[in-house]
Amino acid sequence: MPKLISKVRASSIVQRFSKLTAIRNGGKEVGDYSQAMRTFTTSNGHVGEPVSRSGQKQIVDALVLGERRRAVSLLYEFSLGKNKLSADDFASILQSCARLPDPLFVMETWKIMEEKEINISDKCYSLAVRALCKGGYLKEALGLMSIMGENTNCYSMLPIYNNFLAACYETQTLDYANECMDLMEHQMVGKNEITYAQLLKLAVLQQNLSAVHEIWKECSKFYSLSLLSLRKFIWSFTELRDLNSAHTALQHMVRLAFRENSYISRTAEGRFCDLRLDIPAPSSGNWSFIDVSLDTVGSSNFDMERQSLGSMETNTARKTLSASVMKLLRWSFNDVIHACAQVQNCDLAEQLMLQMQTLGLQPSGSTYDGFIRAIATTRGFSDGVEVLKVMQEKNIKPRDSTLAVLAVMCSRELELNLAEAFLDEMSKIHNPHPYNAYLEACDVLDRPERAVQILAKMKRLNLQPNIRTYELLFSLFGNVNAPYEEGNMLSQVDVAKRINTIEMDMMKNGIQHSHLSLRNVLKALGTEGMIKELIQYLRVAENRFSRYDTYMITPVYNTVLHSLVEAKESQMATQIFKSMVSSGVPPDAATYNIMIDGCSIVGCFRSALALISMMFRSGFNPQAVTLTGLLKILLRSEDFDGALELLNRGISEGIQLDLLLYNTIFQVAAEKVRIDVIELIVEHMHLQGVLPDPSTCSHVFVAYVDHGFYNTAMEALQVLSVRMIAGVDKDTDEKRTELENLILGEDSEDEPQILETFKDSKEYLTVALLQLRWCAILGYPVSWSPSDSPWARRLSSNLASTNGLL
């Protein structure tokens, strides 16, 4: 009965091979045995004579030369001989197919072997499965493997299964791996260390840390783990960011390397191998790595101390390690150090570097690459630069990846000179990411001229930009005028040319717009007041992205609406908003806030309230920016009482008021010389913990001056400036003497010194110090206790009399 089943299954395999061969040859079954017979008979006039064993070599040579059609003809000549053929006669052919690989020719050969009723050996099975796996025919390979267990000539099946699991990893097909494991359990094949190594790779592919721990338990149950096995476990743990387990396994590996004899050798291909006798572990009957869940084994339960590791202390004087063992140890140290960089654990990375020195392991460029990443990501790029200097002292050339990391970090810290130096030092650049980070820094610093230089370098290196590069280019070069300047005809023409040039380069490199690149184009057009072009690009965005993909399209609409509101095109903004809603694009909170702000242009409070009603129905709550838009409408009609009532309502609703909201009130109140409102808002802002900024100081100061209250204006300026400093610099008390020397100094260079000293700080601190210096020049002494000011006490008393209500 088993033989009959095998025959049936083998027949189905052959039929599948035949169909696949036909598909691959345009519908013609070139490998059909009877057709080959007719072709051979017609060409020779009679059935061919037996072909000698040299025919095998001719077939192999034809395959190696890529002459597959001739190889097929030679194969059928070979099969027509009078001598009875055996599996050994096809072994060299199948071996060549496995080496190339040529899975289709394996199928041709296999059909002939089945038709000739050749007793197939385990070697032929192994070679056929290997060829099919290499060629990506996993389903057909699994079919062959399923009948192997029923073939009495097949004994050494485990290597075949290991090859299949390796192919599953290469092709990232976990389903077939699971079927293979089921088949292994059914046929009770067992597992060896190579099997566990393949399962580890599959578990990492699946990002299944629990499976790795389960493999550790099962493997250590049957095997005394070797250096090679530990190396693979360490790699698995680091790939899945289980730093604790990786570090513990590494210490086990170190202990094993120095206290026991290692049996590490190399294969003909140069791969490391273990010379110990590898007896397969028995089948567990029910285990499959894909079925393991976090509930089964938690990483917190992983405790290799219970595996009788003993002390982890290493006595390096016991023995001298071989070069192979030293290389394995160095690789594992590198893996763990790189994992330290991923989880930002620089302390452990330092410990491992010291341990390598103790063990006599010389750090490589890869070691320093991981170490610099760990140090720089946690302590800053300057510490990473110091480690780089140590490398240079040891004549170790840094990797390009190391230089790229430092260049990116310097760019993030806006250190353009240093970032550019690292970019220049890189020898081979395949990824534009470090250059994009530099362009992003240029964008933040508004230094387009530096961006032009780096773009020229990219062109010289033939480094192709990606979409992120173009997104930054539109942001950098989309605007011509300085901030807050309105566009004119010349600037609009220039912007149009720039956008067109960047888009032409995108087309040349086969890159399409992303939602961010289109948004940056829309921002540029809106800033320049190019309304017609703005609407045209909106239509492009609508066609480019699905209306139902809110992540893509809603922010694009928001950009357009904001530009129209800024350009005071409220009617067009309303039309776009209605079109957006009617087409099914759901507005978000930003959309409603923009439209409420647009209502302030025409002063329509009723429309704003209608938008708030829609906002509530859509599930969004009003924010500080929402109140700001409503306040603009009320203040436009000088309804200060309504504005103060709205503020009280917002506070009672738990809305966190921000500086922009307060400054909006200050600006209108200063224009209308409403000192009473200004004083209420100043004290309320102080109680809410919102710090003033230069705009706040300017509005309050101008209001008092316009009303003729000069002394009060100077006192208010002093109080607000000190509050600004206290909010920006928490160490004001320790630096008080230094700050007073800058404020009260009589040297003409004191003001430039203030600008130079605090050039890297927030501009608020510089402005506050200059304001206090001007107050001192006019004879108003500096007081570092704002609450002692009569003006501040009066404002506090006035607000307290209203129970904190405005």
Protein Blocks (a to p, Z undefined) as FASTA:
>chain_A
ZZmmmmmmmmmmmmmmmmmmmmmnoopafklmklmmmmmmmmnopacddddfklmmmmmm
mmmnopamlmmmmmmmmmmpmbdcdfklmmmmmmmmmmmpcfklmmmmmmmmmmnopacd
fklmmmmmmmmmmnopamlmmmmmmmmmmpmkbmblmlmmmmmmmmmmmnopaklmmmmm
mmmmmnonopcfklmmmmmmmmmmnopaklmmmmmmmmmmmpccdfklmmmmmmmmmmno
paklmmmmmmmmmmmmmmpccdddcdfkopacdfbdcdddddehlacfklpcfklpcfkl
pcfklnonmpabdcfklpccdfklmmmmmmmmmmmmmmmmmnopaklmmmmmmmmmmnop
acdfklmmmmmmmmmmmnojklmmmmmmmmmmnopacdfklmmmmmmmmmmnopaklmmm
mmmmpmbdcbfklmmmmmmmmmmnopaklmmmmmmmmmmnopacdfklmmmmmmmmmpmb
dghiacdfklmmmmmmmmmmmmmmmmmnopacdfklmmmmmmmmmmnopaklmmmmmmmm
mmmpcfklmklmmmmmmmmmmmmmmnopaklmmmmmmmmmmnopacdfklmmmmmmmmmm
nopaklmmmmmmmmmmnopacdfklmmmmmmmmmmnopaklmmmmmmmmmmnopacdfkl
mmmmmmmmmmnopaklmmmmmmmmmmnopacdfklmmmmmmmmmmnopaklmmmmmmmmm
mmmmmmmmmmlmmmmmmmmmmmmpcbfklmmmmmmmmmmmcfklmmmmmmmmmmmmnopa
cdfblklpmklmmmmmmmmmnnopZZ
